[in-house]
Amino acid sequence: AMSDLLGKLGLARDSNDTAGQAFLQGEGSRCRSNRDESAADFIGQLVDTEGLAVEERQSLARARLQMLQACTWEGDAQAGLVPSTVQSPEARAFAAYLQAAMDFYNGRFSEAERAFASLADTAQPWLKETSLYMIARTRLNAAEQDAFDEYGSLKEDRDRAAYDSVAEAFDRYLVAYPDGHYTRSAR
């Protein structure tokens, strides 16, 4: 549970609200995934990853908790959200992931994809796998941006190449992780 993970880091939550809860049943949004489960996955990795100083774990966990409150941020708020003082390579990789996730939620898909791709060689297994999956999700969200008309119907003249790129990214994930955390979703 989130409270147990935070307890291991000497932290507690100020609020249980999450941006992912703000949607109606069946309503689609990339922000639906900004909820306790995804934050707990990230914080659990902070707890389990060697090489992180206590202060790094805490500042990264605090940043992920703050991210739970919203799905878009103004420039100033975003600049202060991802900790810039972390020093270890492991902590910098987690900070890069947070920046990529923030770009994804904000709809800055090209920036998000570049940031997720920068983690392809990280030694941290969860970051490596999750980032590969998120490249595919980022491409899918980018492709869908202009794919629907004002009535919510799929346009006939949508960019097929963009969807080919999405399929290629999901296939790359499935080849690398046939039994991975996100295999069902990727399929």
GIDA-V517158 format. One line per field, one symbol per residue. phi: phi as a letter, one per 30 degrees, with the letter a starting at -180 (. if undefined). psi: psi as a letter, one per 30 degrees, with the letter a starting at -180 (. if undefined). burial: b if it has 16 or more other C-alpha atoms within 10 Angstrom, else e. A space follows every 50 residues. Layout:
# GIDA-V517158
phi: ???
psi: ???
burial: ???
This chain:
# GIDA-V517158
phi: .eddddedcicbddbcdbddddcdeiddaddeddbeddddeddddddcdd jcdeddeddddddddddddabbbdedddeddddccdcdeddddddddddd ddddddicdddddeddddcdcdddedddddddddddddddddddecdcdd cicdddcdddddddddddddddddddbdbddcedddd
psi: leeeeeefggllkekgkkeffgklkfkkkffefileeeeeeeeeeeefkl fkleeeeeeeeeeeeeffflfkkleeeeefekkffkeleeeeeeeeeeee eeeeefgieeeeeeeeffgfgkfjeeeeeeeeefeeeeeeeeefegfkaf ggkkkehljeeeeeeeeeeeeeeeeeifhlegeeee.
burial: eeeebbeebeeeeeeeebbbbeeeeeeeeebbbbbbeebbebbbbbbeee ebeeebbbbbbbbbbbbbbbbbeeeeeeeebbbeebeeebbbbbbbbbbb bbbbbbbebbbbbebbbbbbebebebbbbbbbbbbbbbbbbbbeeebeee eeeeeeeeeeeebeebbebbbbbbeeeeebebeeebe
